[in-house]
Amino acid sequence: MGAFDGQLALITGATRGFGYAAAQALAAEGAEIIAVGRTSGALEELDDAIQAAGGKATLVPLDITDNDGLQRLCLSVHERWGGLDLWVHSAVHAAPLAPAGHIADKDLVKSVTINLTATQQLISMIDPLLKAKNGTAVHLDDPRAGEKFFGAYGATKAAQKALFDSWASESTSTGPLVRSFTPEPMPTATRARFFPGENKDELNTTASQAARFVDWLKD
């Protein structure tokens, strides 16, 4: 039996990188996965991998900035399952590196919209679903605040972390449990955008970090 048998896990940002690997790792431990991402083809590949390993997934091709779509998703989760056991928030926008005084308006707006505004909307909708099952929310952290050229990404990821930290403090007595996990460097598309010349062979695989994440969740 897996450590997450019978549990329902929602993964936002499940079509690539850590979210993709985490969905597979949790499914291998018995969790039923609701995989949310923008790319249908990548979701189908994930579903094939999960099913091949004996797992089960529900695919939701959805942009997390689609507020109406998120509302429909959460209503469906409530009506079908009654709540959530786990939410892993891996979706992120990685704005191009730029000096703080030269960040393009469109890059800053998109970073705030995806990394902060959409995250707050997700929290407001998912909170009651997690409370219904004494569930857990996990924020995928990538601390870059204050690093040169990381202004848009670093600031909005720091704000996202602060939002989760406030939620965690507010939920101490009522639930859900809110945590943050920081993976070690992995060869993801996000990291490649920031460090294009890096030797990927020296990085940790997404699968190894997903396995570490699952062990961390068990503690």
Secondary structure as UniProt FT lines:
FT   TURN            3..6
FT   STRAND          8..12
FT   HELIX           17..28
FT   TURN            29..30
FT   STRAND          32..37
FT   HELIX           40..52
FT   TURN            53..54
FT   STRAND          56..61
FT   TURN            64..65
FT   HELIX           67..81
FT   STRAND          86..89
FT   HELIX           100..102
FT   HELIX           105..112
FT   HELIX           113..117
FT   HELIX           118..131
FT   TURN            132..134
FT   STRAND          136..140
FT   TURN            145..146
FT   TURN            148..149
FT   HELIX           151..170
FT   TURN            171..174
FT   STRAND          177..181
FT   HELIX           189..194
FT   TURN            196..197
FT   HELIX           200..202
FT   HELIX           206..218
//
